């Protein structure tokens, strides 16, 4: 499964409070269980109050949903900037693509992406 998993539109004038957010998380958790039976799920959401309240944090622990925090005040930075890209740069420094660079990379992309995709789970969970 790729892309957006849940879209919840509010009526004009409605706001999200912790209780409503938790209710939506429970619905998403049920759908995740149906679609990804044995897979581990990580949730990333913004730092708005309903997402970071004590009530929400308790609910996330109870539902066993791992939370990947969004860097504070950095909506333009994805967590991948902290671990994935430095690993990718390190890998690309030792591989030189000269001449038919794009064609060569496309021919090797599966192997290259396996290396990039081998980032350990514990490292991903320790992102800032």
DSSP file (Angstrom, degrees, kcal/mol; ACC not computed):
  #  RESIDUE AA STRUCTURE BP1 BP2  ACC     N-H-->O    O-->H-N    N-H-->O    O-->H-N    TCO  KAPPA ALPHA  PHI   PSI    X-CA   Y-CA   Z-CA
    1    1 A X              0   0    0      0, 0.0     2,-0.3     0, 0.0     4,-0.1   0.000 360.0 360.0 360.0 134.1    0.0    0.0    0.0
    2    2 A X        +     0   0    0      2,-0.1     2,-0.1     3,-0.0     0, 0.0  -0.904 360.0  17.0-130.9 159.9    1.3    3.4   -0.9
    3    3 A X  S    S-     0   0    0     -2,-0.3     2,-0.2     2,-0.0     0, 0.0  -0.319 102.7  -1.1  85.1-162.4    0.2    7.0   -0.6
    4    4 A X        -     0   0    0      1,-0.1     3,-0.1    -2,-0.1    -2,-0.1  -0.444  51.9-175.0 -71.2 134.4   -2.4    8.5    1.6
    5    5 A X        +     0   0    0      1,-0.3     2,-0.4    -2,-0.2    -1,-0.1   0.733  65.7  22.0-102.3 -28.7   -4.3    6.1    3.7
    6    6 A X        -     0   0    0      2,-0.0     2,-0.4     0, 0.0    -1,-0.3  -0.993  52.3-174.4-147.3 134.0   -6.9    8.2    5.3
    7    7 A X        -     0   0    0     -2,-0.4     2,-0.5    -3,-0.1    -3,-0.0  -0.996   7.2-176.7-126.9 126.2   -8.6   11.5    4.6
    8    8 A X        -     0   0    0     -2,-0.4     2,-0.4     2,-0.0    -2,-0.0  -0.940   8.7-162.2-126.4 108.0  -11.0   13.0    7.1
    9    9 A X        -     0   0    0     -2,-0.5     2,-0.3     1,-0.0    -2,-0.0  -0.729   7.8-145.9 -94.1 137.9  -12.7   16.2    6.0
   10   10 A X        -     0   0    0     -2,-0.4     2,-0.1     4,-0.1     3,-0.1  -0.669  19.7-110.6 -97.5 154.0  -14.4   18.5    8.6
   11   11 A X    >   -     0   0    0     -2,-0.3     3,-2.3     1,-0.1    -1,-0.1  -0.465  55.0 -76.5 -75.0 157.1  -17.5   20.5    8.2
   12   12 A X  T 3  S+     0   0    0      1,-0.3    -1,-0.1    -2,-0.1     3,-0.1  -0.307 121.1  18.6 -57.1 131.9  -17.0   24.3    8.1
   13   13 A X  T 3  S+     0   0    0      1,-0.3    -1,-0.3    -3,-0.1     2,-0.2   0.228  95.3 123.2  90.9 -13.4  -16.4   25.6   11.6
   14   14 A X    <   -     0   0    0     -3,-2.3    -1,-0.3     1,-0.0     2,-0.3  -0.499  42.8-162.0 -78.5 150.3  -15.5   22.2   13.1
   15   15 A X        -     0   0    0     -2,-0.2     2,-0.6    -3,-0.1    -4,-0.1  -0.902  21.5-111.2-127.3 160.2  -12.1   21.8   14.8
   16   16 A X        -     0   0    0     -2,-0.3     2,-0.3     4,-0.1    34,-0.2  -0.808  34.5-178.1 -93.3 125.4  -10.1   18.7   15.7
   17   17 A X     >  -     0   0    0     -2,-0.6     4,-2.4    33,-0.1     3,-0.4  -0.768  43.4 -98.6-113.7 166.3   -9.9   18.0   19.4
   18   18 A X  H  > S+     0   0    0     -2,-0.3     4,-2.9     1,-0.2     5,-0.2   0.876 121.1  54.0 -53.7 -43.4   -7.9   15.1   21.0
   19   19 A X  H  > S+     0   0    0      1,-0.2     4,-2.0     2,-0.2    -1,-0.2   0.910 110.9  45.2 -61.1 -42.9  -11.0   12.9   21.4
   20   20 A X  H  > S+     0   0    0     -3,-0.4     4,-2.1     2,-0.2    -1,-0.2   0.915 113.2  50.7 -66.5 -41.9  -11.9   13.2   17.7
   21   21 A X  H  X S+     0   0    0     -4,-2.4     4,-2.4     1,-0.2    -2,-0.2   0.923 110.3  49.1 -62.1 -44.4   -8.3   12.6   16.6
   22   22 A X  H  X S+     0   0    0     -4,-2.9     4,-2.4     1,-0.2    -1,-0.2   0.896 108.1  54.8 -62.2 -40.3   -8.1    9.5   18.8
   23   23 A X  H  X S+     0   0    0     -4,-2.0     4,-1.7    -5,-0.2    -1,-0.2   0.909 109.7  46.8 -58.9 -43.1  -11.3    8.3   17.3
   24   24 A X  H  X S+     0   0    0     -4,-2.1     4,-2.5     2,-0.2    -2,-0.2   0.885 109.5  54.2 -66.6 -39.3   -9.9    8.6   13.8
   25   25 A X  H  X S+     0   0    0     -4,-2.4     4,-2.7     1,-0.2    -2,-0.2   0.901 106.3  52.2 -62.1 -39.9   -6.7    6.9   14.8
   26   26 A X  H  X S+     0   0    0     -4,-2.4     4,-2.0     2,-0.2    -1,-0.2   0.914 110.1  48.5 -62.0 -41.9   -8.7    3.9   16.1
   27   27 A X  H  X S+     0   0    0     -4,-1.7     4,-2.0     2,-0.2    -2,-0.2   0.906 112.4  48.3 -64.2 -41.8  -10.5    3.7   12.7
   28   28 A X  H  X S+     0   0    0     -4,-2.5     4,-2.9     1,-0.2    -2,-0.2   0.905 108.4  54.5 -64.6 -41.4   -7.1    3.9   10.9
   29   29 A X  H  X S+     0   0    0     -4,-2.7     4,-2.3     1,-0.2    -1,-0.2   0.901 107.6  50.1 -59.7 -41.9   -5.6    1.2   13.2
   30   30 A X  H  X S+     0   0    0     -4,-2.0     4,-1.7     2,-0.2    -1,-0.2   0.925 112.4  46.8 -62.9 -44.7   -8.5   -1.1   12.3
   31   31 A X  H  X S+     0   0    0     -4,-2.0     4,-2.4     1,-0.2     5,-0.3   0.900 110.4  53.1 -64.6 -40.3   -8.0   -0.5    8.6
   32   32 A X  H  X S+     0   0    0     -4,-2.9     4,-3.4     1,-0.2    -1,-0.2   0.916 106.8  52.4 -60.4 -42.7   -4.3   -1.1    8.9
   33   33 A X  H  < S+     0   0    0     -4,-2.3    -1,-0.2     1,-0.2    -2,-0.2   0.878 111.3  47.1 -61.4 -37.9   -4.8   -4.4   10.6
   34   34 A X  H  < S+     0   0    0     -4,-1.7     3,-0.4    -5,-0.1    -1,-0.2   0.902 122.1  34.1 -69.3 -41.4   -7.1   -5.5    7.7
   35   35 A X  H  < S+     0   0    0     -4,-2.4     2,-0.5     1,-0.2    -2,-0.2   0.909 129.9  30.5 -83.1 -44.9   -4.7   -4.4    5.0
   36   36 A X  S >< S+     0   0    0     -4,-3.4     3,-1.2    -5,-0.3    -1,-0.2  -0.642  72.2 176.6-115.5  71.5   -1.3   -5.1    6.6
   37   37 A X  T 3  S+     0   0    0     -2,-0.5    -1,-0.2    -3,-0.4    -2,-0.1   0.854  79.4  17.0 -48.0 -52.6   -2.0   -8.0    8.9
   38   38 A X  T 3  S+     0   0    0      2,-0.1    -1,-0.3     0, 0.0     2,-0.2   0.262  99.7 113.0-109.2  12.2    1.5   -8.7   10.2
   39   39 A X    <   -     0   0    0     -3,-1.2     2,-0.4    -7,-0.2    -3,-0.1  -0.567  65.1-122.0 -90.7 151.3    3.2   -5.4    9.4
   40   40 A X        -     0   0    0     -2,-0.2     2,-0.4    25,-0.0    25,-0.1  -0.730  28.0-148.4 -88.6 135.1    4.5   -2.8   11.9
   41   41 A X        -     0   0    0     -2,-0.4    25,-1.2    23,-0.3     2,-0.4  -0.860  10.9-165.6-111.8 141.6    3.0    0.7   11.5
   42   42 A X  E     -a   66   0A   0     -2,-0.4     2,-0.4    23,-0.1    25,-0.2  -0.992  11.2-151.1-123.5 131.9    4.7    4.0   12.2
   43   43 A X  E     -a   67   0A   0     23,-3.4    25,-3.5    -2,-0.4     2,-0.5  -0.851   9.8-171.9-103.8 134.0    2.6    7.1   12.4
   44   44 A X        +     0   0    0     -2,-0.4     2,-0.3    23,-0.2    25,-0.1  -0.993  17.7 156.0-124.1 127.6    3.9   10.6   11.6
   45   45 A X        -     0   0    0     -2,-0.5    25,-0.7    23,-0.4    -2,-0.0  -0.922  41.8 -88.6-142.1 168.4    1.8   13.6   12.3
   46   46 A X        -     0   0    0     -2,-0.3    -1,-0.1    23,-0.1    26,-0.1  -0.094  40.0-106.8 -72.5 175.0    2.4   17.3   12.9
   47   47 A X        +     0   0    0     24,-0.1    -1,-0.1    22,-0.1     5,-0.1   0.004  67.4 138.3 -94.4  28.3    3.0   18.9   16.3
   48   48 A X    >>  -     0   0    0      1,-0.1     3,-1.4     3,-0.0     4,-1.1  -0.398  67.9-103.8 -72.8 155.7   -0.4   20.5   16.7
   49   49 A X  H >> S+     0   0    0      1,-0.3     4,-1.2     2,-0.2     3,-0.7   0.841 117.4  53.8 -53.3 -45.8   -2.0   20.2   20.2
   50   50 A X  H 34 S+     0   0    0      1,-0.2    -1,-0.3   -34,-0.2     6,-0.1   0.809 112.1  48.0 -61.5 -24.4   -4.6   17.4   19.4
   51   51 A X  H <4 S+     0   0    0     -3,-1.4    -1,-0.2     1,-0.2    -2,-0.2   0.705 119.7  36.2 -85.3 -20.8   -1.7   15.3   18.1
   52   52 A X  H << S+     0   0    0     -4,-1.1    -2,-0.2    -3,-0.7    -1,-0.2   0.344  85.4 122.5-116.0   5.1    0.6   15.9   21.0
   53   53 A X  S  X S-     0   0    0     -4,-1.2     4,-2.6    -5,-0.2     5,-0.2  -0.241  73.6-114.4 -66.4 158.1   -1.7   16.0   24.0
   54   54 A X  H  > S+     0   0    0      1,-0.2     4,-2.6     2,-0.2     5,-0.2   0.876 118.0  56.2 -58.4 -38.5   -1.2   13.6   26.9
   55   55 A X  H  > S+     0   0    0      2,-0.2     4,-2.0     1,-0.2    -1,-0.2   0.915 109.8  44.6 -60.3 -44.7   -4.6   12.0   26.0
   56   56 A X  H  > S+     0   0    0      2,-0.2     4,-2.6     1,-0.2    -2,-0.2   0.915 111.9  51.9 -67.7 -43.3   -3.4   11.3   22.4
   57   57 A X  H  X S+     0   0    0     -4,-2.6     4,-2.1     1,-0.2    -2,-0.2   0.910 110.4  49.0 -60.5 -41.9    0.0   10.0   23.6
   58   58 A X  H  X S+     0   0    0     -4,-2.6     4,-2.5     1,-0.2    -1,-0.2   0.915 111.4  49.6 -62.3 -42.7   -1.7    7.6   26.0
   59   59 A X  H  X S+     0   0    0     -4,-2.0     4,-2.5     2,-0.2    -2,-0.2   0.892 108.6  52.7 -64.1 -40.1   -4.0    6.4   23.2
   60   60 A X  H  X>S+     0   0    0     -4,-2.6     5,-2.4     2,-0.2     4,-0.5   0.915 110.9  47.1 -61.9 -42.7   -1.0    5.8   20.8
   61   61 A X  H ><5S+     0   0    0     -4,-2.1     3,-0.9     1,-0.2    -2,-0.2   0.926 112.5  49.8 -63.3 -44.2    0.7    3.7   23.5
   62   62 A X  H 3<5S+     0   0    0     -4,-2.5    -2,-0.2     1,-0.3    -1,-0.2   0.885 113.5  45.1 -62.7 -39.4   -2.5    1.8   24.1
   63   63 A X  H 3<5S-     0   0    0     -4,-2.5    -1,-0.3    -5,-0.2    -2,-0.2   0.502 109.3-126.4 -81.9  -3.8   -3.0    1.1   20.4
   64   64 A X  T <<5 +     0   0    0     -3,-0.9     2,-0.6    -4,-0.5   -23,-0.3   0.889  55.0 153.7  56.6  42.9    0.7    0.2   20.0
   65   65 A X      < -     0   0    0     -5,-2.4    -1,-0.2    -6,-0.1     2,-0.2  -0.912  40.9-135.4 -99.9 118.9    1.2    2.8   17.2
   66   66 A X  E     -a   42   0A   0    -25,-1.2   -23,-3.4    -2,-0.6     2,-0.5  -0.528  17.3-142.7 -72.7 139.8    4.8    4.0   17.0
   67   67 A X  E     -a   43   0A   0     -2,-0.2     2,-0.8   -25,-0.2   -23,-0.2  -0.918  11.1-162.7-110.4 124.4    5.0    7.7   16.6
   68   68 A X        -     0   0    0    -25,-3.5   -23,-0.4    -2,-0.5    11,-0.1  -0.886  29.2-134.4-101.6 101.0    7.7    9.3   14.4
   69   69 A X        -     0   0    0     -2,-0.8     2,-0.4    58,-0.2   -23,-0.1  -0.201   8.7-124.9 -62.6 144.9    7.7   12.9   15.6
   70   70 A X        -     0   0    0    -25,-0.7    -1,-0.1     1,-0.1     3,-0.1  -0.738  39.4 -98.6 -84.0 133.1    7.8   15.7   13.0
   71   71 A X    >   -     0   0    0     -2,-0.4     3,-1.6     6,-0.3     6,-0.2  -0.299  47.4-104.3 -56.0 130.4   10.7   18.0   13.6
   72   72 A X  T 3  S-     0   0    0      1,-0.3    -1,-0.1   -26,-0.1   -26,-0.0  -0.297  96.0  -3.4 -59.6 134.9    9.5   21.1   15.5
   73   73 A X  T 3  S+     0   0    0      1,-0.1    -1,-0.3    -3,-0.1     3,-0.1   0.725 108.4 103.8  57.6  26.3    9.0   24.2   13.4
   74   74 A X    X   +     0   0    0     -3,-1.6     3,-1.8     3,-0.1    -3,-0.2  -0.480  28.8 156.1-133.8  65.0   10.4   22.5   10.3
   75   75 A X  T 3  S+     0   0    0      1,-0.3    -1,-0.1    -5,-0.1    -3,-0.0   0.709  77.6  57.9 -65.2 -15.8    7.6   21.6    8.0
   76   76 A X  T 3  S+     0   0    0     -3,-0.1     2,-0.6     2,-0.0    -1,-0.3   0.521  92.8  80.5 -90.4  -4.8   10.0   21.6    5.1
   77   77 A X    <   -     0   0    0     -3,-1.8    -6,-0.3    -6,-0.2     2,-0.3  -0.896  63.9-158.9-106.4 123.6   12.2   18.9    6.6
   78   78 A X    >   -     0   0    0     -2,-0.6     3,-2.1     1,-0.1     4,-0.4  -0.678  32.0-114.1 -90.5 152.7   11.3   15.3    6.4
   79   79 A X  G >> S+     0   0    0      1,-0.3     3,-1.7    -2,-0.3     4,-0.8   0.790 113.9  71.3 -57.0 -26.0   12.7   12.8    8.9
   80   80 A X  G 34>S+     0   0    0      1,-0.3     5,-2.1     2,-0.2     4,-0.5   0.770  83.4  70.3 -62.4 -23.3   14.6   11.2    6.0
   81   81 A X  G <45S+     0   0    0     -3,-2.1    -1,-0.3     1,-0.2     5,-0.3   0.793  97.9  51.2 -62.1 -26.2   16.8   14.3    5.9
   82   82 A X  T <45S+     0   0    0     -3,-1.7    -1,-0.2    -4,-0.4    -2,-0.2   0.799 132.4   0.4 -84.7 -29.6   18.4   13.1    9.1
   83   83 A X  T  X5S+     0   0    0     -4,-0.8     4,-1.7    -3,-0.2     5,-0.2   0.714 124.5  52.8-126.8 -47.7   19.3    9.6    8.3
   84   84 A X  H  >5S+     0   0    0     -4,-0.5     4,-2.6    -5,-0.3    -3,-0.2   0.946 109.4  46.9 -62.8 -51.3   18.4    8.5    4.7
   85   85 A X  H  ><S+     0   0    0     -5,-2.1     4,-2.9     1,-0.2     5,-0.2   0.891 110.5  50.7 -66.0 -40.9   20.1   11.3    2.8
   86   86 A X  H  > S+     0   0    0     -6,-0.3     4,-2.2    -5,-0.3    -1,-0.2   0.914 113.5  47.5 -60.7 -38.4   23.4   11.2    4.6
   87   87 A X  H  X S+     0   0    0     -4,-1.7     4,-2.2     2,-0.2    -2,-0.2   0.910 112.4  49.3 -65.4 -41.1   23.5    7.4    4.0
   88   88 A X  H  X S+     0   0    0     -4,-2.6     4,-2.7     2,-0.2    -2,-0.2   0.911 110.8  49.5 -63.8 -43.3   22.6    7.9    0.4
   89   89 A X  H  X S+     0   0    0     -4,-2.9     4,-1.7     1,-0.2    -1,-0.2   0.912 110.3  50.9 -62.6 -41.9   25.3   10.6    0.0
   90   90 A X  H  X S+     0   0    0     -4,-2.2     4,-0.7    -5,-0.2    -1,-0.2   0.913 112.7  46.6 -61.6 -42.4   27.9    8.3    1.6
   91   91 A X  H >< S+     0   0    0     -4,-2.2     3,-0.8     1,-0.2     4,-0.4   0.914 111.5  50.2 -65.7 -44.0   26.9    5.5   -0.8
   92   92 A X  H >< S+     0   0    0     -4,-2.7     3,-0.7     1,-0.2    -1,-0.2   0.754  98.1  68.2 -70.5 -23.3   27.0    7.7   -3.9
   93   93 A X  H 3< S+     0   0    0     -4,-1.7    -1,-0.2     1,-0.2    -2,-0.2   0.828 104.2  43.5 -63.2 -30.7   30.5    9.0   -3.0
   94   94 A X  T << S+     0   0    0     -3,-0.8     2,-0.5    -4,-0.7    -1,-0.2   0.499 105.8  69.9 -95.6  -3.2   32.0    5.6   -3.7
   95   95 A X    <   -     0   0    0     -3,-0.7     2,-0.5    -4,-0.4    -1,-0.1  -0.961  66.9-163.7-116.7 119.4   30.0    4.9   -6.9
   96   96 A X        -     0   0    0     -2,-0.5     2,-0.7     2,-0.0    -3,-0.1  -0.884   5.0-162.2-107.1 128.6   30.9    7.0   -9.9
   97   97 A X        +     0   0    0     -2,-0.5     2,-0.3     2,-0.1     4,-0.2  -0.908  20.3 170.8-111.2 104.8   28.5    7.2  -12.9
   98   98 A X        -     0   0    0     -2,-0.7     2,-0.9     2,-0.1     6,-0.1  -0.854  54.7  -8.0-115.9 149.0   30.4    8.4  -15.9
   99   99 A X  S    S+     0   0    0     -2,-0.3     2,-1.5     1,-0.2     3,-0.3  -0.570 138.5  28.1  74.1-106.2   29.2    8.6  -19.5
  100  100 A X  S  > S+     0   0    0     -2,-0.9     4,-3.1     1,-0.2     5,-0.3  -0.272  81.1 153.1 -83.5  51.1   25.8    6.7  -19.6
  101  101 A X  H  >  +     0   0    0     -2,-1.5     4,-2.8     1,-0.2    -1,-0.2   0.883  67.9  43.0 -50.3 -52.7   25.2    7.6  -16.0
  102  102 A X  H  > S+     0   0    0     -3,-0.3     4,-2.7     1,-0.2    -1,-0.2   0.935 116.5  47.1 -65.2 -45.7   21.4    7.5  -16.0
  103  103 A X  H  > S+     0   0    0      1,-0.2     4,-2.0     2,-0.2    -1,-0.2   0.907 113.9  49.0 -61.7 -41.5   21.2    4.3  -18.0
  104  104 A X  H  X S+     0   0    0     -4,-3.1     4,-1.5     2,-0.2    -2,-0.2   0.928 112.1  47.9 -64.0 -44.9   23.8    2.7  -15.8
  105  105 A X  H  X S+     0   0    0     -4,-2.8     4,-0.9    -5,-0.3     3,-0.3   0.920 110.4  51.5 -63.1 -42.8   22.0    3.7  -12.7
  106  106 A X  H >< S+     0   0    0     -4,-2.7     3,-0.5     1,-0.2     4,-0.3   0.885 108.5  52.0 -61.4 -37.6   18.7    2.5  -14.0
  107  107 A X  H 3< S+     0   0    0     -4,-2.0    -1,-0.2     1,-0.2    -2,-0.2   0.825 119.9  34.9 -66.6 -30.5   20.3   -0.9  -14.8
  108  108 A X  H 3X S+     0   0    0     -4,-1.5     4,-2.4    -3,-0.3     3,-0.5   0.385  85.4 109.8-102.0   2.1   21.6   -1.1  -11.2
  109  109 A X  H <X S+     0   0    0     -4,-0.9     4,-3.0    -3,-0.5     5,-0.2   0.813  73.2  55.5 -55.8 -37.8   18.7    0.6   -9.4
  110  110 A X  H  > S+     0   0    0     -4,-0.3     4,-1.6     1,-0.2    -1,-0.2   0.950 113.0  40.9 -61.6 -48.1   17.4   -2.6   -7.7
  111  111 A X  H  > S+     0   0    0     -3,-0.5     4,-1.5     1,-0.2    -2,-0.2   0.919 116.2  50.6 -66.1 -42.5   20.7   -3.4   -6.1
  112  112 A X  H  X S+     0   0    0     -4,-2.4     4,-1.9     1,-0.2    -2,-0.2   0.914 110.2  49.1 -61.0 -43.9   21.3    0.3   -5.3
  113  113 A X  H  X S+     0   0    0     -4,-3.0     4,-2.6     1,-0.2    -1,-0.2   0.801 104.2  59.5 -70.4 -27.6   17.9    0.8   -3.7
  114  114 A X  H  < S+     0   0    0     -4,-1.6     4,-0.3    -5,-0.2    -1,-0.2   0.902 106.1  48.8 -64.4 -39.0   18.4   -2.4   -1.6
  115  115 A X  H >< S+     0   0    0     -4,-1.5     3,-1.2     1,-0.2    -2,-0.2   0.942 114.4  44.3 -64.0 -47.4   21.5   -0.8    0.0
  116  116 A X  H >< S+     0   0    0     -4,-1.9     3,-0.6     1,-0.3    -2,-0.2   0.873 111.5  55.0 -64.8 -36.4   19.6    2.5    0.7
  117  117 A X  T 3< S+     0   0    0     -4,-2.6    -1,-0.3     1,-0.2    -2,-0.2   0.462  86.2  83.8 -77.0  -0.3   16.6    0.5    2.0
  118  118 A X  T <   +     0   0    0     -3,-1.2     2,-0.3    -4,-0.3    -1,-0.2   0.118  54.6 138.5 -91.9  24.2   18.7   -1.4    4.5
  119  119 A X    <   -     0   0    0     -3,-0.6     5,-0.1     1,-0.1   -35,-0.0  -0.534  62.1-110.0 -67.0 127.2   18.6    1.4    7.1
  120  120 A X    >>  -     0   0    0     -2,-0.3     4,-1.6     1,-0.1     3,-0.6  -0.282  15.3-128.1 -64.2 143.7   18.1   -0.3   10.4
  121  121 A X  H 3> S+     0   0    0      1,-0.2     4,-2.2     2,-0.2     5,-0.2   0.883 108.0  58.3 -57.7 -40.8   14.6    0.1   12.1
  122  122 A X  H 3> S+     0   0    0      1,-0.2     4,-0.6     2,-0.2    -1,-0.2   0.850 104.7  51.7 -62.2 -31.3   16.2    1.2   15.4
  123  123 A X  H X4 S+     0   0    0     -3,-0.6     3,-0.8     1,-0.2    -1,-0.2   0.901 108.3  50.6 -69.8 -39.9   17.9    4.1   13.5
  124  124 A X  H >< S+     0   0    0     -4,-1.6     3,-1.2     1,-0.2    -2,-0.2   0.876 108.0  53.4 -64.3 -36.1   14.6    5.2   12.0
  125  125 A X  H 3< S+     0   0    0     -4,-2.2    -1,-0.2     1,-0.2    -2,-0.2   0.637 103.8  57.7 -75.2 -12.5   12.9    5.1   15.4
  126  126 A X  T << S+     0   0    0     -3,-0.8    -1,-0.2    -4,-0.6    -2,-0.2   0.259  74.9 130.5-100.6  12.4   15.6    7.4   16.8
  127  127 A X    <         0   0    0     -3,-1.2   -58,-0.2     1,-0.2   -48,-0.1  -0.323 360.0 360.0 -62.8 147.9   15.1   10.2   14.3
  128  128 A X              0   0    0    -49,-0.1    -1,-0.2   -60,-0.1    -3,-0.0   0.522 360.0 360.0 -66.6 360.0   14.7   13.7   15.9
